[in-house]
């Protein structure tokens, strides 16, 4: 009985084992959280940039919104087909970006979490929606 109690209370050599267990239990989820938040932040910055640049192109009258969307999507590593773009004007006008109106550009997408499997549509059910809305005034003397 004495040998068992001596072995049980002896801590020699257990620090490395405790470090490995604590590192795996704590460090892996923290690293995954950091990678996931980085991905969501990247998508949020991408849709914000796309909305802002599309509004600028519409107010300037030069360039194409599709070309801007493709360029921003390529820069941020996003799929242009997965991005939703809505353009509206206030007050309502027949040519939507008419001089003197306010154009509202809404761009949205879904940020898929890393390592989420595509099986059973888990990747899409855990995706985080990201959206940006920009309102820009169209100058009168266009």
Secondary structure as the mmCIF struct_conf table of DSSP 4:
data_model
#
loop_
_struct_conf.conf_type_id
_struct_conf.id
_struct_conf.beg_label_comp_id
_struct_conf.beg_label_asym_id
_struct_conf.beg_label_seq_id
_struct_conf.end_label_comp_id
_struct_conf.end_label_asym_id
_struct_conf.end_label_seq_id
HELX_RH_AL_P HELX_RH_AL_P1 UNK A 2 UNK A 9
TURN_TY1_P TURN_TY1_P1 UNK A 12 UNK A 13
HELX_RH_AL_P HELX_RH_AL_P2 UNK A 15 UNK A 22
HELX_RH_PI_P HELX_RH_PI_P1 UNK A 23 UNK A 27
HELX_RH_AL_P HELX_RH_AL_P3 UNK A 28 UNK A 60
TURN_TY1_P TURN_TY1_P2 UNK A 61 UNK A 61
BEND BEND1 UNK A 63 UNK A 63
HELX_RH_AL_P HELX_RH_AL_P4 UNK A 65 UNK A 76
TURN_TY1_P TURN_TY1_P3 UNK A 77 UNK A 77
HELX_RH_3T_P HELX_RH_3T_P1 UNK A 80 UNK A 82
STRN STRN1 UNK A 84 UNK A 90
BEND BEND2 UNK A 91 UNK A 91
BEND BEND3 UNK A 94 UNK A 97
TURN_TY1_P TURN_TY1_P4 UNK A 99 UNK A 100
STRN STRN2 UNK A 102 UNK A 111
HELX_LH_PP_P HELX_LH_PP_P1 UNK A 112 UNK A 113
TURN_TY1_P TURN_TY1_P5 UNK A 114 UNK A 115
HELX_RH_3T_P HELX_RH_3T_P2 UNK A 119 UNK A 121
HELX_RH_AL_P HELX_RH_AL_P5 UNK A 122 UNK A 125
TURN_TY1_P TURN_TY1_P6 UNK A 126 UNK A 126
STRN STRN3 UNK A 128 UNK A 137
HELX_LH_PP_P HELX_LH_PP_P2 UNK A 138 UNK A 139
BEND BEND4 UNK A 140 UNK A 140
#
